[in-house]
Amino acid sequence: MTDELLVVRCRLGEREAFAELVRTWHDPVRDYVRRMLGPSRADDVAQEVWVAVVRGLPRLKEPGRFAPWLFTIARRAVADRLREEYARPEIPMEEERASGDPADALVDRAGLLAGLSELPVREREVLVLFYLRDLSLEDCAQVCAVPVGTVKSRLSRARRMLRDRLTEKGYRG
C-alpha cells in the first residue's frame, strides 16, 4: 500500500494505517537519527519524531510527499537535540577506533561509519539522506530546506571529506 493511501487512511482515524506507516518507516527514521547523533540517542529522538508525526499528520498538505515530510521532521528533531547538546559544556570523550585487519569487511564498515560520524553535520546529513535513505536530490533539498545546487555541492564536499578521512586512516577503496 502506498504511503499516500496510508496517510489518507490515518487522517480518517484508522489505527492500523498508522501502525503500517510506523512499521514501514520506523527503521529508516531511527537509522537516520542514529547516523546523525549516534546510537545512544537514536531511540529517544526517533520517538520524538513519531510524536511530531502524530501531531502533524492532519496538517500534511501533500500526502504523496510523506517521506520528505517525515525526514524533515526527523532533521528538526536532530537539530533540536544538537542545539541542546552544544549549549552544554563539552565533556571530552575517548575516540573509538576499529581494530583488526583492515581487509575485513566488518572493520571496513566500522571505519566507514566512524569516518561518516566525523564529518560536519551538514555534509553527513546529505550523505545519509542521499546514499543511505535513497532520497532524490530534490527530496534532500526539501528536507534540508536548501536549493538542489547546495545539496549537490554538499554531497561533493562530503564525499571528498569522507575519502580523505578514510585515506588518512589507511582504508582503501
Disulfide bonds with the S-S distance in Angstrom:
none
